[in-house]
Amino acid sequence: MDQLLNALLAQNILHGLNLLTIFGFVAMGVGLNQSRQGRSRAPVAFALMGLGTGLVILGMYFAIPAE
């Protein structure tokens, strides 16, 4: 199970990005668009941007180093 989880988190999917970094960029985009369109207040958008940033950092941490 650990090998499967590590493979899912660290596998390069799109141009060197793994699943965590892709989800992080999506969360940041949603937060930015929600605040610009006025659908949510600033704290919600700030939380989504912070969550996205954290996911991108975790994605870089779990990434398989380039050879």
Beta strands, then each sheet from edge to edge (+ up, - down):
end
